[in-house]
Amino acid sequence: MTSITASTNPANNTRDESIVFIIMAVVLAIVPFTGLYPYFVMQALCFALFACAFNLLIGYGGLLSFGHAMFLGTAGYVTAHALKVWGFEPALGILLGVAASAALAVLTGLIAIRRQGIYFAMITLALSQLLYFIYLQTPFTHGEDGIQGVPQGRLFGFIDLSRPLTLYYFVLIVFLLAFLLIFRIINSPFGEILKSIRENEQRAISLGYRADQYKLMAYILSGALAGLAGSMKVLVAQNAGLTDVHWSMSGEVVLMTLLGGLGTIFGPIVGAFIIITMQQYLAQFGQWVIVMQGAIFVICVLTFRRGIVGEIAHYFKRSL
């Protein structure tokens, strides 16, 4: 009985998550010396951050967004334009991208947050598609060509991000700091209230909490962090295009989150790495990659209903 109580103790859970975080940080820090392709890992880290931001909204706020790609793509376009056309240094370009996504989250959130369930999801999808067609026609995005050849520049004027190893550790540090921020949000009083709204919104309202304001704040935080992922992705790929704004990108982040484990802190990271690995190493099969992703998703839904990390965590809790 004692072991069961200990396994459900929030302090013990936080300690275990901290240990896993340290292990993850060490493993990612030594990746460049293991022979893995740094560009692949950097790309996976960007999508992992995107998935973590999305998980903050759906996993802890209970809000399913089908338009989260608009934050990823908007930040990417703003950062790419700031770096290439305006000649800003990387840190300022990233901040502008995040600010643009946060502002977009405020505007779209005020419209969408008034609805719940499938209606909220459909409104976010409609807003995302509206932005997609705007970006297709807007001159500064260069339409289907996108913004190519984005300079990586010098961070703070002296850190050369054009060097692969330097860029890798910059992306890693940003990812780890953003992950810690999400972890702190989830385990803060704000996060606890957000979880209570997810579980029983009417009861939370009866206790005096303004549910819409909490959900709007979660939406804005998620949008800003998704924008950070988009800005970092531009630095890694050196281009910004319509792919990042398309509805399929919103579907992809849903897949990553569900595959890894909805409402788990590390699940979206695992899901993102699995999907990016499949895209990287199964690219020779062309469009069949999408079919394979669908098959894996169906298998996971049938056999791992809590996601990969969710099932692992559930197994260890039950075994204790």
BALOBA-1460 file (C-alpha; in Angstrom, 3 decimals):
// residues 320
<rec num="1" residu="m" x="0.000" y="0.000" z="0.000"/>
<rec num="2" residu="t" x="2.859" y="2.319" z="0.796"/>
<rec num="3" residu="s" x="4.502" y="1.779" z="-2.590"/>
<rec num="4" residu="i" x="1.247" y="2.576" z="-4.390"/>
<rec num="5" residu="t" x="0.835" y="5.792" z="-2.458"/>
<rec num="6" residu="a" x="4.415" y="6.800" z="-3.208"/>
<rec num="7" residu="s" x="3.992" y="6.195" z="-6.922"/>
<rec num="8" residu="t" x="1.086" y="8.644" z="-7.045"/>
<rec num="9" residu="n" x="2.818" y="11.274" z="-4.945"/>
<rec num="10" residu="p" x="3.239" y="14.462" z="-7.043"/>
<rec num="11" residu="a" x="6.634" y="15.117" z="-5.427"/>
<rec num="12" residu="n" x="7.873" y="11.693" z="-6.501"/>
<rec num="13" residu="n" x="6.477" y="12.198" z="-10.003"/>
<rec num="14" residu="t" x="8.264" y="15.532" z="-10.301"/>
<rec num="15" residu="r" x="11.499" y="13.946" z="-9.093"/>
<rec num="16" residu="d" x="11.202" y="11.121" z="-11.630"/>
<rec num="17" residu="e" x="10.463" y="13.587" z="-14.421"/>
<rec num="18" residu="s" x="13.495" y="15.662" z="-13.408"/>
<rec num="19" residu="i" x="15.710" y="12.573" z="-13.617"/>
<rec num="20" residu="v" x="14.348" y="11.713" z="-17.052"/>
<rec num="21" residu="f" x="14.934" y="15.319" z="-18.152"/>
<rec num="22" residu="i" x="18.582" y="15.188" z="-17.050"/>
<rec num="23" residu="i" x="19.098" y="11.899" z="-18.900"/>
<rec num="24" residu="m" x="17.454" y="13.341" z="-22.006"/>
<rec num="25" residu="a" x="19.613" y="16.482" z="-21.863"/>
<rec num="26" residu="v" x="22.829" y="14.449" z="-21.499"/>
<rec num="27" residu="v" x="21.904" y="12.121" z="-24.385"/>
<rec num="28" residu="l" x="21.051" y="15.035" z="-26.670"/>
<rec num="29" residu="a" x="24.258" y="16.844" z="-25.667"/>
<rec num="30" residu="i" x="26.472" y="13.963" z="-26.833"/>
<rec num="31" residu="v" x="24.543" y="13.324" z="-30.062"/>
<rec num="32" residu="p" x="27.037" y="15.225" z="-32.297"/>
<rec num="33" residu="f" x="29.763" y="12.806" z="-31.186"/>
<rec num="34" residu="t" x="27.774" y="9.649" z="-31.942"/>
<rec num="35" residu="g" x="27.747" y="9.893" z="-35.723"/>
<rec num="36" residu="l" x="24.085" y="10.904" z="-36.056"/>
<rec num="37" residu="y" x="23.282" y="13.530" z="-38.659"/>
<rec num="38" residu="p" x="23.007" y="16.844" z="-36.683"/>
<rec num="39" residu="y" x="20.504" y="18.379" z="-39.139"/>
<rec num="40" residu="f" x="18.102" y="15.485" z="-38.563"/>
<rec num="41" residu="v" x="18.287" y="15.858" z="-34.764"/>
<rec num="42" residu="m" x="17.862" y="19.644" z="-34.948"/>
<rec num="43" residu="q" x="14.807" y="19.239" z="-37.143"/>
<rec num="44" residu="a" x="13.389" y="16.676" z="-34.702"/>
<rec num="45" residu="l" x="14.008" y="19.049" z="-31.774"/>
<rec num="46" residu="c" x="12.072" y="21.823" z="-33.528"/>
<rec num="47" residu="f" x="9.103" y="19.536" z="-34.122"/>
<rec num="48" residu="a" x="9.393" y="18.159" z="-30.582"/>
<rec num="49" residu="l" x="9.031" y="21.711" z="-29.250"/>
<rec num="50" residu="f" x="6.065" y="22.240" z="-31.580"/>
<rec num="51" residu="a" x="4.432" y="19.066" z="-30.258"/>
<rec num="52" residu="c" x="5.111" y="20.036" z="-26.624"/>
<rec num="53" residu="a" x="3.472" y="23.416" z="-27.237"/>
<rec num="54" residu="f" x="0.455" y="21.713" z="-28.792"/>
<rec num="55" residu="n" x="0.297" y="19.231" z="-25.897"/>
<rec num="56" residu="l" x="0.144" y="22.125" z="-23.432"/>
<rec num="57" residu="l" x="-3.133" y="23.156" z="-25.058"/>
<rec num="58" residu="i" x="-4.820" y="19.810" z="-25.681"/>
<rec num="59" residu="g" x="-3.218" y="17.607" z="-23.037"/>
<rec num="60" residu="y" x="-3.636" y="19.995" z="-20.116"/>
<rec num="61" residu="g" x="-6.244" y="22.461" z="-21.369"/>
<rec num="62" residu="g" x="-8.473" y="19.987" z="-23.179"/>
<rec num="63" residu="l" x="-8.624" y="22.160" z="-26.316"/>
<rec num="64" residu="l" x="-8.099" y="20.425" z="-29.666"/>
<rec num="65" residu="s" x="-6.739" y="22.830" z="-32.268"/>
<rec num="66" residu="f" x="-6.697" y="21.831" z="-35.935"/>
<rec num="67" residu="g" x="-4.954" y="25.070" z="-36.901"/>
<rec num="68" residu="h" x="-1.763" y="25.141" z="-34.856"/>
<rec num="69" residu="a" x="0.331" y="25.247" z="-38.031"/>
<rec num="70" residu="m" x="-0.578" y="28.920" z="-38.409"/>
<rec num="71" residu="f" x="1.634" y="29.767" z="-35.425"/>
<rec num="72" residu="l" x="4.524" y="27.653" z="-36.678"/>
<rec num="73" residu="g" x="4.332" y="29.140" z="-40.180"/>
<rec num="74" residu="t" x="3.709" y="32.761" z="-39.142"/>
<rec num="75" residu="a" x="6.757" y="32.852" z="-36.875"/>
<rec num="76" residu="g" x="8.795" y="31.189" z="-39.610"/>
<rec num="77" residu="y" x="7.846" y="33.791" z="-42.213"/>
<rec num="78" residu="v" x="8.435" y="36.743" z="-39.869"/>
<rec num="79" residu="t" x="11.808" y="35.427" z="-38.710"/>
<rec num="80" residu="a" x="12.921" y="34.589" z="-42.255"/>
<rec num="81" residu="h" x="11.920" y="38.043" z="-43.518"/>
<rec num="82" residu="a" x="13.604" y="39.779" z="-40.579"/>
<rec num="83" residu="l" x="16.873" y="37.902" z="-41.095"/>
<rec num="84" residu="k" x="17.061" y="38.027" z="-44.882"/>
<rec num="85" residu="v" x="15.425" y="41.331" z="-45.834"/>
<rec num="86" residu="w" x="15.900" y="43.488" z="-42.749"/>
<rec num="87" residu="g" x="19.267" y="42.001" z="-41.810"/>
<rec num="88" residu="f" x="18.398" y="41.522" z="-38.134"/>
<rec num="89" residu="e" x="20.573" y="39.330" z="-35.953"/>
<rec num="90" residu="p" x="19.145" y="35.869" z="-35.074"/>
<rec num="91" residu="a" x="17.992" y="36.570" z="-31.510"/>
<rec num="92" residu="l" x="15.950" y="39.607" z="-32.585"/>
<rec num="93" residu="g" x="14.538" y="37.747" z="-35.565"/>
<rec num="94" residu="i" x="13.401" y="34.891" z="-33.307"/>
<rec num="95" residu="l" x="11.830" y="37.317" z="-30.829"/>
<rec num="96" residu="l" x="9.902" y="38.998" z="-33.644"/>
<rec num="97" residu="g" x="8.654" y="35.621" z="-34.855"/>
<rec num="98" residu="v" x="7.492" y="34.619" z="-31.372"/>
<rec num="99" residu="a" x="5.842" y="38.014" z="-30.853"/>
<rec num="100" residu="a" x="3.991" y="37.672" z="-34.170"/>
<rec num="101" residu="s" x="2.698" y="34.222" z="-33.197"/>
<rec num="102" residu="a" x="1.666" y="35.447" z="-29.746"/>
<rec num="103" residu="a" x="-0.226" y="38.372" z="-31.297"/>
<rec num="104" residu="l" x="-1.897" y="35.995" z="-33.756"/>
<rec num="105" residu="a" x="-2.856" y="33.721" z="-30.843"/>
<rec num="106" residu="v" x="-4.502" y="36.648" z="-29.067"/>
<rec num="107" residu="l" x="-6.564" y="37.571" z="-32.144"/>
<rec num="108" residu="t" x="-7.597" y="34.047" z="-33.082"/>
<rec num="109" residu="g" x="-8.050" y="33.011" z="-29.456"/>
<rec num="110" residu="l" x="-10.589" y="35.765" z="-28.794"/>
<rec num="111" residu="i" x="-12.629" y="34.332" z="-31.682"/>
<rec num="112" residu="a" x="-12.183" y="30.602" z="-31.116"/>
<rec num="113" residu="i" x="-12.130" y="30.303" z="-27.327"/>
<rec num="114" residu="r" x="-15.844" y="31.072" z="-27.087"/>
<rec num="115" residu="r" x="-16.613" y="27.649" z="-28.542"/>
<rec num="116" residu="q" x="-15.868" y="24.184" z="-27.231"/>
<rec num="117" residu="g" x="-15.169" y="20.721" z="-28.585"/>
<rec num="118" residu="i" x="-15.438" y="20.159" z="-32.311"/>
<rec num="119" residu="y" x="-16.613" y="23.744" z="-32.862"/>
<rec num="120" residu="f" x="-13.375" y="25.099" z="-31.403"/>
<rec num="121" residu="a" x="-11.375" y="22.694" z="-33.580"/>
<rec num="122" residu="m" x="-13.243" y="23.691" z="-36.741"/>
<rec num="123" residu="i" x="-12.854" y="27.433" z="-36.061"/>
<rec num="124" residu="t" x="-9.086" y="27.059" z="-35.596"/>
<rec num="125" residu="l" x="-8.902" y="25.019" z="-38.812"/>
<rec num="126" residu="a" x="-10.862" y="27.689" z="-40.710"/>
<rec num="127" residu="l" x="-8.646" y="30.491" z="-39.368"/>
<rec num="128" residu="s" x="-5.514" y="28.531" z="-40.271"/>
<rec num="129" residu="q" x="-6.721" y="27.935" z="-43.823"/>
<rec num="130" residu="l" x="-7.616" y="31.614" z="-44.152"/>
<rec num="131" residu="l" x="-4.043" y="32.529" z="-43.210"/>
<rec num="132" residu="y" x="-2.719" y="29.902" z="-45.630"/>
<rec num="133" residu="f" x="-4.436" y="31.595" z="-48.581"/>
<rec num="134" residu="i" x="-3.354" y="35.037" z="-47.348"/>
<rec num="135" residu="y" x="0.277" y="33.901" z="-47.213"/>
<rec num="136" residu="l" x="-0.108" y="32.348" z="-50.657"/>
<rec num="137" residu="q" x="-0.955" y="35.778" z="-52.103"/>
<rec num="138" residu="t" x="1.080" y="38.094" z="-49.860"/>
<rec num="139" residu="p" x="4.215" y="39.397" z="-51.673"/>
<rec num="140" residu="f" x="6.605" y="39.145" z="-48.720"/>
<rec num="141" residu="t" x="6.104" y="35.367" z="-48.456"/>
<rec num="142" residu="h" x="6.963" y="34.843" z="-52.168"/>
<rec num="143" residu="g" x="3.986" y="32.528" z="-52.585"/>
<rec num="144" residu="e" x="4.744" y="28.912" z="-53.428"/>
<rec num="145" residu="d" x="8.486" y="29.636" z="-53.666"/>
<rec num="146" residu="g" x="8.716" y="30.699" z="-50.044"/>
<rec num="147" residu="i" x="11.642" y="32.600" z="-48.556"/>
<rec num="148" residu="q" x="14.836" y="30.788" z="-49.507"/>
<rec num="149" residu="g" x="18.442" y="31.201" z="-48.437"/>
<rec num="150" residu="v" x="17.752" y="32.627" z="-44.988"/>
<rec num="151" residu="p" x="21.098" y="33.611" z="-43.399"/>
<rec num="152" residu="q" x="21.847" y="32.027" z="-40.056"/>
<rec num="153" residu="g" x="23.973" y="34.993" z="-39.027"/>
<rec num="154" residu="r" x="25.859" y="35.662" z="-35.818"/>
<rec num="155" residu="l" x="24.038" y="35.369" z="-32.515"/>
<rec num="156" residu="f" x="24.633" y="38.478" z="-30.365"/>
<rec num="157" residu="g" x="27.143" y="39.561" z="-32.984"/>
<rec num="158" residu="f" x="29.866" y="37.017" z="-32.256"/>
<rec num="159" residu="i" x="28.415" y="33.456" z="-32.156"/>
<rec num="160" residu="d" x="28.560" y="32.084" z="-35.696"/>
<rec num="161" residu="l" x="25.437" y="29.963" z="-36.231"/>
<rec num="162" residu="s" x="26.577" y="28.908" z="-39.703"/>
<rec num="163" residu="r" x="28.813" y="26.367" z="-37.960"/>
<rec num="164" residu="p" x="26.767" y="23.129" z="-37.616"/>
<rec num="165" residu="l" x="27.986" y="22.266" z="-34.115"/>
<rec num="166" residu="t" x="27.332" y="25.782" z="-32.807"/>
<rec num="167" residu="l" x="23.868" y="25.834" z="-34.359"/>
<rec num="168" residu="y" x="23.084" y="22.414" z="-32.884"/>
<rec num="169" residu="y" x="23.882" y="23.443" z="-29.329"/>
<rec num="170" residu="f" x="21.977" y="26.700" z="-29.757"/>
<rec num="171" residu="v" x="18.881" y="24.794" z="-30.898"/>
<rec num="172" residu="l" x="19.338" y="22.300" z="-28.060"/>
<rec num="173" residu="i" x="19.630" y="25.024" z="-25.397"/>
<rec num="174" residu="v" x="16.529" y="26.806" z="-26.697"/>
<rec num="175" residu="f" x="14.613" y="23.530" z="-26.753"/>
<rec num="176" residu="l" x="15.626" y="22.600" z="-23.191"/>
<rec num="177" residu="l" x="14.784" y="26.058" z="-21.832"/>
<rec num="178" residu="a" x="11.397" y="26.033" z="-23.581"/>
<rec num="179" residu="f" x="10.727" y="22.530" z="-22.268"/>
<rec num="180" residu="l" x="11.529" y="23.648" z="-18.711"/>
<rec num="181" residu="l" x="9.151" y="26.576" z="-19.160"/>
<rec num="182" residu="i" x="6.362" y="24.210" z="-20.240"/>
<rec num="183" residu="f" x="7.193" y="21.902" z="-17.329"/>
<rec num="184" residu="r" x="6.976" y="24.851" z="-14.913"/>
<rec num="185" residu="i" x="3.647" y="25.998" z="-16.392"/>
<rec num="186" residu="i" x="2.156" y="22.516" z="-16.047"/>
<rec num="187" residu="n" x="3.252" y="22.186" z="-12.397"/>
<rec num="188" residu="s" x="2.302" y="25.739" z="-11.380"/>
<rec num="189" residu="p" x="-1.006" y="26.809" z="-9.776"/>
<rec num="190" residu="f" x="-2.043" y="28.007" z="-13.238"/>
<rec num="191" residu="g" x="-1.411" y="24.510" z="-14.618"/>
<rec num="192" residu="e" x="-3.400" y="22.869" z="-11.822"/>
<rec num="193" residu="i" x="-6.370" y="25.155" z="-12.485"/>
<rec num="194" residu="l" x="-6.067" y="24.416" z="-16.195"/>
<rec num="195" residu="k" x="-6.224" y="20.675" z="-15.478"/>
<rec num="196" residu="s" x="-9.284" y="21.159" z="-13.279"/>
<rec num="197" residu="i" x="-11.005" y="23.060" z="-16.099"/>
<rec num="198" residu="r" x="-10.146" y="20.223" z="-18.464"/>
<rec num="199" residu="e" x="-11.634" y="17.648" z="-16.086"/>
<rec num="200" residu="n" x="-14.770" y="19.549" z="-15.062"/>
<rec num="201" residu="e" x="-15.175" y="23.069" z="-16.406"/>
<rec num="202" residu="q" x="-18.541" y="23.727" z="-14.742"/>
<rec num="203" residu="r" x="-17.186" y="22.808" z="-11.327"/>
<rec num="204" residu="a" x="-14.164" y="25.070" z="-11.837"/>
<rec num="205" residu="i" x="-16.502" y="27.922" z="-12.765"/>
<rec num="206" residu="s" x="-18.596" y="27.270" z="-9.666"/>
<rec num="207" residu="l" x="-15.427" y="27.642" z="-7.565"/>
<rec num="208" residu="g" x="-14.942" y="31.139" z="-8.960"/>
<rec num="209" residu="y" x="-12.404" y="30.538" z="-11.730"/>
<rec num="210" residu="r" x="-12.911" y="32.315" z="-15.051"/>
<rec num="211" residu="a" x="-12.442" y="29.336" z="-17.337"/>
<rec num="212" residu="d" x="-12.375" y="31.280" z="-20.605"/>
<rec num="213" residu="q" x="-9.528" y="33.484" z="-19.387"/>
<rec num="214" residu="y" x="-7.439" y="30.488" z="-18.341"/>
<rec num="215" residu="k" x="-8.097" y="28.720" z="-21.635"/>
<rec num="216" residu="l" x="-7.231" y="31.858" z="-23.584"/>
<rec num="217" residu="m" x="-3.944" y="32.213" z="-21.691"/>
<rec num="218" residu="a" x="-3.106" y="28.560" z="-22.378"/>
<rec num="219" residu="y" x="-3.923" y="29.126" z="-26.045"/>
<rec num="220" residu="i" x="-1.639" y="32.175" z="-26.222"/>
<rec num="221" residu="l" x="1.228" y="30.405" z="-24.434"/>
<rec num="222" residu="s" x="0.862" y="27.411" z="-26.738"/>
<rec num="223" residu="g" x="0.794" y="29.639" z="-29.820"/>
<rec num="224" residu="a" x="3.882" y="31.588" z="-28.725"/>
<rec num="225" residu="l" x="5.857" y="28.394" z="-28.020"/>
<rec num="226" residu="a" x="4.750" y="26.928" z="-31.357"/>
<rec num="227" residu="g" x="6.037" y="30.154" z="-32.925"/>
<rec num="228" residu="l" x="9.382" y="29.647" z="-31.195"/>
<rec num="229" residu="a" x="9.554" y="26.204" z="-32.822"/>
<rec num="230" residu="g" x="8.810" y="27.793" z="-36.209"/>
<rec num="231" residu="s" x="11.519" y="30.421" z="-35.797"/>
<rec num="232" residu="m" x="14.083" y="27.795" z="-34.829"/>
<rec num="233" residu="k" x="13.037" y="25.629" z="-37.772"/>
<rec num="234" residu="v" x="13.780" y="28.528" z="-40.140"/>
<rec num="235" residu="l" x="17.296" y="28.849" z="-38.730"/>
<rec num="236" residu="v" x="17.880" y="25.117" z="-39.219"/>
<rec num="237" residu="a" x="16.320" y="24.709" z="-42.677"/>
<rec num="238" residu="q" x="17.190" y="28.243" z="-43.898"/>
<rec num="239" residu="n" x="13.824" y="28.589" z="-45.611"/>
<rec num="240" residu="a" x="10.183" y="29.327" z="-44.831"/>
<rec num="241" residu="g" x="7.377" y="27.960" z="-46.983"/>
<rec num="242" residu="l" x="3.684" y="27.227" z="-47.239"/>
<rec num="243" residu="t" x="4.200" y="23.681" z="-45.973"/>
<rec num="244" residu="d" x="4.508" y="24.975" z="-42.425"/>
<rec num="245" residu="v" x="1.123" y="26.746" z="-42.656"/>
<rec num="246" residu="h" x="-0.783" y="23.968" z="-44.411"/>
<rec num="247" residu="w" x="-3.509" y="22.050" z="-42.568"/>
<rec num="248" residu="s" x="-1.511" y="18.829" z="-42.958"/>
<rec num="249" residu="m" x="1.126" y="20.239" z="-40.587"/>
<rec num="250" residu="s" x="-1.580" y="20.717" z="-37.955"/>
<rec num="251" residu="g" x="-2.586" y="17.104" z="-38.473"/>
<rec num="252" residu="e" x="1.019" y="16.002" z="-38.157"/>
<rec num="253" residu="v" x="1.475" y="17.592" z="-34.743"/>
<rec num="254" residu="v" x="-1.749" y="15.909" z="-33.579"/>
<rec num="255" residu="l" x="-0.283" y="12.588" z="-34.717"/>
<rec num="256" residu="m" x="2.999" y="13.239" z="-32.898"/>
<rec num="257" residu="t" x="1.229" y="14.078" z="-29.655"/>
<rec num="258" residu="l" x="-1.185" y="11.142" z="-29.711"/>
<rec num="259" residu="l" x="1.537" y="8.714" z="-30.733"/>
<rec num="260" residu="g" x="3.853" y="9.734" z="-27.892"/>
<rec num="261" residu="g" x="1.189" y="10.168" z="-25.247"/>
<rec num="262" residu="l" x="-1.437" y="12.853" z="-24.812"/>
<rec num="263" residu="g" x="-1.110" y="14.737" z="-21.540"/>
<rec num="264" residu="t" x="2.365" y="13.348" z="-20.777"/>
<rec num="265" residu="i" x="5.351" y="15.643" z="-20.461"/>
<rec num="266" residu="f" x="7.745" y="13.564" z="-22.586"/>
<rec num="267" residu="g" x="5.252" y="11.906" z="-24.925"/>
<rec num="268" residu="p" x="5.239" y="14.620" z="-27.621"/>
<rec num="269" residu="i" x="9.049" y="14.471" z="-27.808"/>
<rec num="270" residu="v" x="9.005" y="10.724" z="-28.403"/>
<rec num="271" residu="g" x="6.205" y="11.069" z="-30.954"/>
<rec num="272" residu="a" x="8.024" y="13.837" z="-32.821"/>
<rec num="273" residu="f" x="11.260" y="11.871" z="-33.032"/>
<rec num="274" residu="i" x="9.418" y="8.782" z="-34.311"/>
<rec num="275" residu="i" x="7.574" y="10.703" z="-37.045"/>
<rec num="276" residu="i" x="10.651" y="12.669" z="-38.160"/>
<rec num="277" residu="t" x="12.729" y="9.466" z="-38.175"/>
<rec num="278" residu="m" x="10.153" y="7.800" z="-40.413"/>
<rec num="279" residu="q" x="10.123" y="10.757" z="-42.784"/>
<rec num="280" residu="q" x="13.913" y="10.822" z="-42.889"/>
<rec num="281" residu="y" x="14.689" y="7.148" z="-43.378"/>
<rec num="282" residu="l" x="11.602" y="6.071" z="-45.314"/>
<rec num="283" residu="a" x="11.688" y="8.954" z="-47.796"/>
<rec num="284" residu="q" x="12.690" y="6.514" z="-50.555"/>
<rec num="285" residu="f" x="9.151" y="5.099" z="-50.480"/>
<rec num="286" residu="g" x="7.659" y="8.446" z="-51.528"/>
<rec num="287" residu="q" x="3.974" y="8.893" z="-50.727"/>
<rec num="288" residu="w" x="3.907" y="5.469" z="-49.081"/>
<rec num="289" residu="v" x="5.445" y="7.130" z="-46.010"/>
<rec num="290" residu="i" x="2.037" y="8.670" z="-45.267"/>
<rec num="291" residu="v" x="0.416" y="5.240" z="-45.521"/>
<rec num="292" residu="m" x="3.029" y="3.803" z="-43.143"/>
<rec num="293" residu="q" x="2.468" y="6.638" z="-40.679"/>
<rec num="294" residu="g" x="-1.267" y="5.967" z="-40.809"/>
<rec num="295" residu="a" x="-0.742" y="2.248" z="-40.229"/>
<rec num="296" residu="i" x="1.524" y="2.886" z="-37.231"/>
<rec num="297" residu="f" x="-0.983" y="5.365" z="-35.838"/>
<rec num="298" residu="v" x="-3.821" y="2.826" z="-36.125"/>
<rec num="299" residu="i" x="-1.701" y="0.147" z="-34.442"/>
<rec num="300" residu="c" x="-0.779" y="2.494" z="-31.601"/>
<rec num="301" residu="v" x="-4.396" y="3.563" z="-31.090"/>
<rec num="302" residu="l" x="-5.470" y="-0.072" z="-30.877"/>
<rec num="303" residu="t" x="-2.609" y="-1.318" z="-28.698"/>
<rec num="304" residu="f" x="-1.290" y="1.807" z="-26.892"/>
<rec num="305" residu="r" x="-4.391" y="3.833" z="-26.136"/>
<rec num="306" residu="r" x="-2.450" y="6.138" z="-23.808"/>
<rec num="307" residu="g" x="0.379" y="6.602" z="-26.305"/>
<rec num="308" residu="i" x="3.847" y="5.096" z="-26.023"/>
<rec num="309" residu="v" x="5.021" y="7.116" z="-23.016"/>
<rec num="310" residu="g" x="1.573" y="6.988" z="-21.428"/>
<rec num="311" residu="e" x="1.500" y="3.187" z="-21.576"/>
<rec num="312" residu="i" x="5.047" y="2.920" z="-20.192"/>
<rec num="313" residu="a" x="4.203" y="5.243" z="-17.286"/>
<rec num="314" residu="h" x="0.978" y="3.331" z="-16.607"/>
<rec num="315" residu="y" x="2.826" y="-0.001" z="-16.587"/>
<rec num="316" residu="f" x="5.406" y="1.140" z="-14.054"/>
<rec num="317" residu="k" x="2.764" y="2.686" z="-11.775"/>
<rec num="318" residu="r" x="0.772" y="-0.531" z="-11.895"/>
<rec num="319" residu="s" x="3.857" y="-2.665" z="-11.245"/>
<rec num="320" residu="l" x="4.686" y="-0.639" z="-8.161"/>
